[in-house]
Amino acid sequence: MHNAEAFIRGLPKAELHMHIEGAIEPELLLKLARRNAISLPWTSPAEIRAAYQFTDLRSFLVLFYEGLKVLRLEEDFYEVTSAYLRRAQSEGVRHAEMFIGPQGFLEQGVRLDDLMNGVLRAMRDGEVAGITSKLLISTHRHRTEAAALDMLEQIDPWLEHITGIGMGGPELGNPPTKFAAYFKACRAKGLRLSIHSGEEGPASYIRESIEVLGVDRIDHGNACMDDPSLVDELRSRAIPLTICPVSNLMTHVVATLEQHSLKAMMDAGLLVTVNSDDPAFFSSYIHDNFMRIKAALNLSVDDIITLARNSFIASYLSEREIAEALAQIDDYVAADRLN
């Protein structure tokens, strides 16, 4: 390998944990605010980027929900989704599994068909351009289970286009068991399941997520390292963790990237992946996450390749598609080593 940066950028990978709402770059945020006559507290991209300094998860969520206000029309959802897919593809992402949370938009009067049609059209155009994607509907844990079940009913007309559901928002005071009936109903509809767990919440929330909710993946999951028996269970069941290193740093889940537990998770045999979460808010897309965590934890080239392979193994792609993606990684690595 002649150039680690170029190698990592071109390495085929999947991204499994990102929020479309979190990919609105400041320039697009201002453009959409003007288009939709939305008043924002900022007047320039520099002001917006300066505001993206968070003290914890909750301070981030305040600004995250503020940014939602500018997404109103089908074209808005198309633009932000397309912009993310283009950027991700330029950084080696061959497949993306993207969250969007309709609840915050619907309460502002956005039409669900505008949201869905804009996102799905961008996904179709992305596939033509060479990046596949799947849509995950995220619900908010600070709302009621009844609200989540209502959301599930509202997305029913689009179920054939939706692969899974997730759940985000403030963890503390909103344990996974609060939504047991909702997750059961989602599973009954054939949806894949994940939940943000163990980011600011304790390891017990992760255990509830896998044992009570029966999720396929844990989003974040940092706190699992506090419970060795939970680590054993995650490993033995090969339940993936979608880790977001720079997000964890920016929301003060970890004080420094050098203290991040990602390498310890790998050493413990866990199926961990690297993801950007909300790339515009953290000024860090997938490539930057790989580069920064590599430097902070002194990851080897083989570690990086393992993380790329994990991203497809942990995806909701079919077994055939996963096998094809892993073969692409093997071919890419072999070609690099010949040069």
C-alpha positions in Angstrom: 0.0 0.0 0.0 1.5 3.3 -1.1 -1.1 5.7 0.4 -3.3 4.8 3.4 -5.6 7.8 2.8 -6.3 6.8 -0.8 -6.6 3.1 0.1 -9.3 3.8 2.8 -11.2 6.2 0.5 -11.5 3.7 -2.2 -12.0 0.6 0.0 -15.6 -0.7 -0.7 -17.7 -0.2 2.4 -21.3 0.1 3.6 -22.7 2.7 5.9 -25.4 1.5 8.3 -26.0 4.3 10.7 -26.7 7.8 9.3 -29.7 10.1 9.6 -30.8 11.9 6.4 -31.8 14.9 8.5 -28.2 15.0 9.8 -26.7 15.4 6.4 -28.0 18.9 5.6 -24.8 20.8 5.0 -24.9 24.5 6.2 -25.1 25.8 2.6 -28.1 23.6 1.8 -29.7 24.5 5.1 -29.6 28.2 4.2 -30.8 27.5 0.6 -33.8 25.5 1.8 -34.6 28.1 4.5 -34.8 30.7 1.8 -36.8 28.5 -0.5 -39.4 27.8 2.2 -39.3 31.2 3.9 -38.1 29.7 7.2 -36.4 31.9 9.7 -33.1 30.6 11.2 -30.9 32.0 13.9 -27.9 31.9 11.5 -27.1 33.9 8.4 -24.0 32.2 7.1 -22.5 28.7 6.8 -19.7 29.8 9.1 -22.2 30.8 11.8 -23.9 27.4 11.5 -20.7 25.5 11.8 -19.7 27.6 14.8 -23.0 26.6 16.4 -22.2 22.9 16.0 -20.3 22.6 19.2 -22.2 20.4 21.6 -21.9 19.7 25.4 -23.8 16.4 25.3 -26.4 14.4 23.3 -29.3 16.6 24.4 -27.6 19.9 23.3 -27.0 18.2 19.9 -30.6 17.1 19.6 -31.9 20.7 20.2 -30.0 21.9 17.1 -30.8 18.7 15.2 -34.5 19.3 15.6 -34.0 23.0 14.7 -32.5 22.0 11.3 -35.6 19.8 10.5 -37.7 22.9 10.0 -36.2 23.7 6.6 -37.2 20.3 5.0 -40.8 20.9 3.7 -41.2 19.8 0.1 -40.5 16.6 -1.9 -37.6 18.4 -3.6 -36.0 19.3 -0.3 -35.9 15.6 0.8 -34.7 14.7 -2.6 -31.8 17.2 -2.5 -30.5 16.3 0.9 -30.7 12.5 0.3 -29.0 12.9 -3.1 -26.3 15.1 -1.7 -25.5 12.5 1.0 -25.5 9.6 -1.5 -23.1 11.4 -3.8 -20.7 12.3 -1.0 -20.8 8.8 0.4 -20.2 7.2 -3.0 -17.2 9.4 -3.4 -15.8 8.0 -0.2 -16.1 4.3 -1.2 -19.6 3.6 0.1 -21.2 1.1 -2.2 -24.3 0.6 0.0 -26.0 2.9 2.5 -28.8 2.2 5.0 -30.3 5.5 5.9 -32.6 6.6 8.8 -35.3 9.2 8.5 -37.7 10.1 11.3 -41.1 11.3 9.9 -42.6 12.2 13.3 -40.8 15.5 13.7 -41.8 16.5 10.1 -45.4 15.5 10.3 -46.1 17.6 13.4 -44.8 20.6 11.4 -47.3 20.0 8.6 -45.0 18.2 6.1 -46.9 15.7 4.0 -45.6 12.1 4.4 -45.9 11.4 0.7 -43.6 14.4 0.0 -41.0 13.0 2.4 -41.2 9.5 1.2 -41.3 10.4 -2.5 -38.4 12.7 -2.3 -36.2 10.2 -0.4 -37.2 7.2 -2.6 -36.6 9.1 -5.8 -33.1 10.0 -4.6 -32.4 6.4 -3.7 -33.5 5.3 -7.2 -31.3 7.8 -8.9 -28.4 6.8 -6.6 -28.7 3.2 -7.6 -28.5 4.2 -11.3 -25.3 6.1 -10.4 -23.9 3.0 -8.6 -24.7 3.2 -4.9 -27.5 1.0 -3.5 -29.4 2.0 -0.4 -32.1 0.9 2.0 -34.5 3.1 4.0 -35.0 2.8 7.7 -37.8 4.7 9.5 -36.7 6.1 12.8 -39.2 6.8 15.6 -38.5 9.0 18.7 -38.2 7.4 22.1 -39.2 10.6 24.0 -42.6 10.2 22.4 -45.2 7.6 23.5 -45.5 4.0 22.2 -48.9 5.0 20.9 -47.3 7.6 18.7 -44.8 5.0 17.4 -47.6 2.6 16.6 -49.4 5.4 14.8 -46.3 6.1 12.8 -46.1 2.4 11.8 -49.7 2.6 10.5 -49.0 5.8 8.5 -46.0 4.2 6.7 -48.0 1.1 5.7 -48.5 2.3 2.0 -44.7 2.4 1.6 -43.8 -0.9 3.4 -42.4 -2.5 0.2 -39.9 0.3 0.0 -38.9 0.2 3.8 -36.4 -2.3 5.0 -36.4 -1.6 8.7 -37.2 0.6 11.7 -35.0 2.2 14.2 -35.4 4.4 17.3 -33.4 7.4 18.4 -33.7 10.4 20.7 -32.8 10.9 24.4 -32.2 7.5 26.0 -32.3 8.4 29.7 -35.8 7.9 31.1 -36.9 6.1 27.9 -35.9 2.5 28.3 -36.3 0.1 25.4 -39.0 -1.8 27.3 -41.3 1.2 26.9 -41.7 0.2 23.2 -42.0 -3.6 23.4 -45.4 -3.8 21.7 -44.2 -1.4 19.0 -41.2 -3.5 18.1 -43.3 -6.7 18.1 -45.7 -5.0 15.7 -42.8 -4.0 13.4 -41.4 -7.5 13.4 -44.8 -8.9 12.5 -44.8 -6.6 9.4 -41.4 -8.1 8.3 -39.3 -5.1 9.2 -35.7 -5.4 10.4 -35.2 -3.9 13.8 -32.5 -1.7 15.4 -32.4 0.8 18.3 -30.0 3.5 19.6 -28.9 1.9 22.8 -26.0 2.3 25.2 -24.9 5.7 23.8 -25.8 7.7 26.8 -27.9 4.9 28.4 -26.5 2.0 30.4 -25.5 -1.5 29.3 -28.9 -2.8 30.7 -30.6 -0.9 27.9 -28.6 -2.9 25.4 -29.6 -6.1 27.1 -33.3 -5.0 27.1 -33.0 -4.2 23.4 -31.8 -7.7 22.4 -33.7 -9.8 24.9 -37.0 -7.9 25.1 -37.2 -6.1 21.7 -35.4 -8.8 19.7 -33.5 -6.3 17.6 -31.2 -7.3 14.7 -28.6 -4.5 15.3 -27.6 -2.2 18.1 -27.0 1.4 17.0 -24.1 2.8 19.1 -23.8 0.3 21.9 -20.7 1.8 23.6 -21.9 0.9 27.1 -21.8 -2.9 26.3 -18.2 -2.9 27.5 -19.4 -2.3 31.0 -21.0 -5.8 31.2 -18.7 -8.7 30.2 -21.6 -11.2 30.1 -23.4 -8.8 27.6 -20.3 -8.7 25.5 -20.3 -12.5 25.5 -23.9 -12.6 24.4 -23.4 -10.0 21.6 -20.4 -12.0 20.4 -22.1 -15.4 20.5 -25.2 -14.1 18.7 -23.1 -12.0 16.3 -25.4 -8.9 16.9 -23.8 -6.0 15.0 -23.0 -2.6 16.7 -23.1 0.4 14.4 -20.4 2.6 16.1 -20.2 6.3 15.3 -16.7 7.4 16.6 -16.7 11.2 15.7 -20.4 11.5 16.8 -19.4 10.0 20.1 -16.6 12.5 20.5 -18.8 15.5 19.4 -21.6 14.6 21.8 -19.1 13.9 24.6 -20.0 10.2 24.9 -16.2 9.9 24.9 -13.7 12.6 26.0 -11.2 11.8 23.2 -11.1 9.4 20.3 -8.0 7.8 21.9 -10.4 6.6 24.7 -12.9 5.1 22.3 -13.7 1.5 22.9 -13.9 0.5 19.3 -10.6 -1.4 19.2 -11.4 -3.1 22.5 -14.8 -4.2 21.0 -12.9 -5.6 17.9 -10.5 -7.4 20.2 -13.4 -8.9 22.1 -14.7 -10.4 18.8 -17.7 -8.1 18.4 -19.2 -7.3 15.0 -18.5 -3.6 15.0 -18.9 -1.1 12.1 -17.9 2.5 11.5 -20.5 5.1 10.6 -21.0 8.9 10.4 -24.4 9.3 12.2 -25.1 12.9 11.4 -22.2 13.8 9.1 -23.0 17.5 8.4 -23.5 18.3 12.1 -20.2 16.7 13.0 -18.3 17.8 9.8 -17.3 14.2 9.5 -18.5 11.7 6.8 -17.5 8.1 6.6 -14.0 8.6 5.3 -13.1 11.1 8.0 -14.4 8.7 10.7 -12.2 5.9 9.4 -9.1 8.2 9.2 -9.6 9.7 12.6 -10.3 6.4 14.4 -7.4 4.8 12.6 -5.0 7.5 13.9 -6.5 7.6 17.4 -6.5 3.9 18.0 -3.5 3.0 15.9 -5.6 0.6 13.8 -3.7 -1.6 11.3 -4.6 -2.0 7.7 -6.1 -5.4 8.5 -8.3 -3.7 11.2 -9.6 -1.3 8.6 -10.3 -4.1 6.1 -12.1 -6.0 8.9 -14.3 -3.0 9.6 -15.1 -2.7 5.9 -16.0 -6.4 5.7 -18.1 -6.0 8.9 -20.1 -3.2 7.3 -21.5 -5.6 4.7 -21.8 -8.6 7.0 -23.9 -6.4 9.4 -26.0 -5.0 6.6 -29.6 -5.9 5.6 -28.4 -7.0 2.2 -29.1 -10.6 1.0 -26.5 -13.3 1.6 -25.7 -13.2 -2.2 -25.2 -9.5 -2.1 -23.0 -9.7 1.0 -20.9 -12.4 -0.6 -20.5 -10.2 -3.8 -19.5 -7.2 -1.7 -16.9 -9.2 0.3 -15.4 -10.4 -3.0 -15.2 -6.8 -4.2 -13.2 -6.0 -1.0 -10.9 -9.0 -1.6 -10.3 -7.9 -5.2 -9.6 -4.3 -4.1 -7.1 -5.4 -1.5 -5.4 -7.8 -3.8 -5.1 -5.2 -6.6 -3.6 -2.7 -4.1 -1.0 -5.2 -2.9 0.1 -5.8 -6.5 0.8 -2.1 -7.0 
